[in-house]
Amino acid sequence: MKKRFRTIVLVLSLALLTAVFASCGGPASPSAAPSSGAISMAVDNSMDAAENNFKGVTIQYASCFNEAEQQAIWLKDMAEQWAKETGGSVNFNFAGRDVLTSVKSDILIGNAPDIIDNDASELIAALLTDQEVLLDPLNDVYARSAYGEDTPIKDNMNGAYTLYTEAGNDYVMPFIYITSGFFYNKTMFAELGLKTPTTWDEFLAVSDSIETSGVPALAADGNISFYNCYYFQALCQRILGSGKFLEAALDKTGASWNDPGFLQAAQMLSEISAAGKNYFQDGYAGSAYPAAQSDWAMGGAGMIYCGTWIPLETASLTEDDFEFGFFPFPTVEGGAGELNDIEAQLMSFSVPRDAKNKDAAKDFIAFCSSKAAADRLVELSDNMAARTDAIYPDALIDVKPTVDNATAYHKNFDGAMSAAPEWWANVFYPADDGLFFGELSPEAFIEQMKTETVKFYENKQ
């Protein structure tokens, strides 16, 4: 067994968070003082009230959140304030993560809600395809100002929303921004004299130094397949650039997997897996969430690759000297992906094409898109807001430079999980787990991806 970096508290209690992008616990202190409109539950947007009279109008809102989650509490608060301003009301259906399953059926039978929220990739994949356009453009919302403001909403929005622009139309309006990367304890790095790596070779050197100190360089809960596949997909993005992995996922011939960049990514992942240097903790293939991330938070590993929800999930386990650090996935020499090209997962609003109350729905979205509203969302949920001028949660302040310096964005998992969910679950997950655990050689992984992709699409015909 590899020894701990420092003494570990043996008895602990962890509240398991069931959703990767949701937080139900109490918020930490934000990184900057909230705006005056966000200090209380009220958001001061009264200056626009006279222009937006929706008395007697009830918006039907279908949400992916559960009613007890902080995001849902924020939405209900926004609805109360919007009602005071406009005379309208919002009827929420907090349907949870499977909201799109029921909503699409409702839309197709002519019973569309007025607003739906979900991850932008999921919204687009389910409701905006070559065969059917079931969403209404939100260009007019981006062009108008939020309540209490005088600049277009788009001027204050993280540019990642353009990932989902189709033929000049924007169909989603983000309110939460999520990205992924390596989290680490800045105190540990300082004690070991380590600097955050920007290249893969530097990453390997940092990992070697952490291993030499007596702890595993990386933590992983092997029973979470979508965590496991972060590594291979990120390596593909850095080697081949954005879009190539998605192309391979949709290629019915399997020929895309002959690209040498995929084999290179598999070889690099194999090098750090149990088949190579084994930078992960002992037995990581059998580690059940949240064991490894908890161990990491208590000093049992050097780094963990995860989404920006990880500090909230682990903050209660850290010691007083623990300081959350973050760096984006390193670049690969000769690769097409750049360090400032970062992942963007956007929790977003959308309005169905056949919604009965589009004007009111879009007005409510604009109400929720002000800085005051965004600051309040951060206070409640400890998520990063999609607005660039919103406050930051303290635990994510080290992510801010990466987001601020981004020059390009790519969809989470290159959009493949949403665009080809059955292929993802039945073809990619099993092969990737085998590679990640060191059970499949890089060559065997590529061959399995080719043959199983062809079989999958043949069976779909």
TAZI-V844594 format. One line per field, one symbol per residue. psi: psi as a letter, one per 30 degrees, with the letter a starting at -180 (. if undefined). burial: I if it has 24 or more other ideal C-beta (glycine too) atoms within 12 Angstrom, else O. A space follows every 50 residues. Layout:
psi = ???
burial = ???
This chain:
psi = kkllelkkkfklkkjkkfkfgkkflkllklflkllefgelfkkjgfffef fijhkfkjkjkjkfllffleeeeeeeeeeeeeeeeffllkjkjifafgef eeeeeeefgghklfkkklkeeeeeeegjlffkjglkkgefeeflllkglg lkeffgkkfffffgkjhgkkfkjkfkkkalakkljfeeeeefhkkkkfle eeeeeeeeeeeffglkekkkjfgjefeefeeeeeeeefeflkfeeeeeef jfffffffkfeeeeeeeeeeefaffcfifllkgfegkkkgeeeeeefggf lelkjllgfeeeffeffllegkjklkklkllkkglfklegjlkjkjklll jkegkfheeeeeeeeeefgleeeeeeeeeefglklfkfgllkkefgfffe eeeegkfllllkhgfeeeeieeeeefeeeeeeeeeefgfkleeeeeeeee eeeeeeeeff.
burial = OIOOIOOOOOOOOOOOIOIIIIIIIOIIOIIOOIIOIIOOOOIIIOOIOO OIOIOOIIIIIIIIIIOOIIIIIIIIIIIOIIIIIIOIIIIIIIIIOOII OOIIOIIOOOOIIIIIIIIIIIIIIIIIOOOOOIIIIIIOIIOIIIIIIO OOIIOIIIIIIIIIOOOOIIIIIIIIIIIIIIIIIIOIIOOIOIOIIIII OOIIIIIIIIIOIOIIIIIIIIOIIIIIIIIIIIIIIIIIIIIIIIIIII IOOIOIIOIOIIIIIIIIIIIIIIIOOIIIIIOIIOIOIIIIIIIIIIII IIIIIIIIIIIIIIIIIIOOOIOIIIIIIIIIOOIOIIIOIIIIIIIIII IIIIIOIIIIIIIIIIIIIIIIIIIIIIIIIIIIIIIIIIIIIIIIIIII OIIOOIOIIIIIIIIIIIIIIOIIOOIIIIIIIIIIIIOIOIOOIIOIII OIIOOIOOOOO
